[in-house]
Amino acid sequence: KAEPPIAFTGRTFENAVALARAWQAGLSVVRLVPRIEVPRGDVEVDVDMESYVDHGAYLWGTLLSGADIGLPQTYRAFGTWEPLPTEDEARSFAEFWAWFTDVRSRAAARGLTFRAYCYNAWAENRWLLGSAERFAGMPGIPSVAEVQEFIDSDEWVDMFACVVDSFLCAHGKGLKVIARVAGYEWHDPDAGGEASMRWYREAVGLGEGEADPAQRARLLRYNEDDVRATFVLREWMTSTANTEIPYVGDL
């Protein structure tokens, strides 16, 4: 996903000066804060959504971790392989929301805190709200108000915002940049947003040609890598990054 635009401010200028110092010191990433803080929960879910231009969101990938709540702690995807736009998107979104709500309810019933994480929440938020609005009244679809209440809660954490608050990065703050600093590597060397659009067209048979199951598997692997990278990034930021990454105030 592309990074949202950032307005130029006094802090932006200060960060540019600090980044120049980092360059002089041969550093590509430095800490902006003495100690990195990321909200954590007893039960955590990483979420990554895949969409195709403005036609809809065809895949919601999740990774459950943390305390045992009686559900498998593994990657789970909810999607449709009917070419977008399609009403089958409502089914996959409803299944995702039902599972997500079940996780939250199980955590609450056990007195456990819950957090869900994504990278660049503006994209996920767009399709969370958009799906609730477009498919309103269909089975399992939450109300826009219900979705908005979750988005506004402290249970929804944007890891991109955490990275912006925590680091200066010479090569950008995209997930595939910063997660590699944290030690994560994607299985597909061509993984990226532009490539995934091509894979999607081939996966569902848009245009000429038949649907390609191999490209569906490729997209699922790519999506799983994204959610696992978000998990690894969070673990790194709250464990070793404070000692591995130099603090800008010490330059």
C-alpha positions, 0 to 999 in steps of 0.5 A: 500500500502507498504511504499517505501524504504527510504535510510539511511542518516544523517537525518535518524540517527538524527530522530532515536535519536529523536524517542528514546527520544519520546519513553522515553517520552511515545509518539508514534508520534511527530512533526518534524517541528514547524508548519505543512504545507500541500498544499491546494486548493479551490477544492480538490479531494482525490484519491485511486487506487486498483490494483491486483498484476501486472495485472492492476488497477481495481478501482479508488476511488475519493472524491470531496470536497471544493468549489462548482463547480456544481458536487456532493461532495461525494465518486465516484468510477470508476472500472471494475469487469471483471477479470484482465487483461481485456480491460474493465480496459481501459473503467474504467480508461477513465471514471475516467480521464474524470471526473477528467479532468472535475473537474480540468476544472470547478475549473480553469473556476471559478478561483479556485485553485485545488489540488488532494491527494493520499497516496504513489504516487508511486503506483498511478503514476505507474498505471496512467502512465501504463494505459495511455501507455497500452491503448493508442489510445483507447477512452478517454485514455489520452496521457502519456505526459498529465498524466506525466504533471499532475504528475509533477505539484503542483496539485498532492500532496503525503500525505505520503511525507507530513507525512514523512516531518512532523512526527516521528512515532513509529509504522510506517507511513502507512495510517492506522496507521497515519489516526487513530491518526487523528481520522479515523477508517475503517469500516472493522476490516480486512481492509488492502492490503493483505486482499483486494487481497483475497477479489478481487479474490472472488469478480471477481471469480478468480479460483474456484467459482462464483463472489461474489457481497458481496466482491465487496461491501466490496472492495468499502467500503474499498476504500471509507474508504481510500479516506476519511481517506486521507481527514481526515488526511489532515484536521487534519494536517492543523488544530489541529495536530500542537497543539495536537502533541508534537514538537520534539524540545521541548522534 
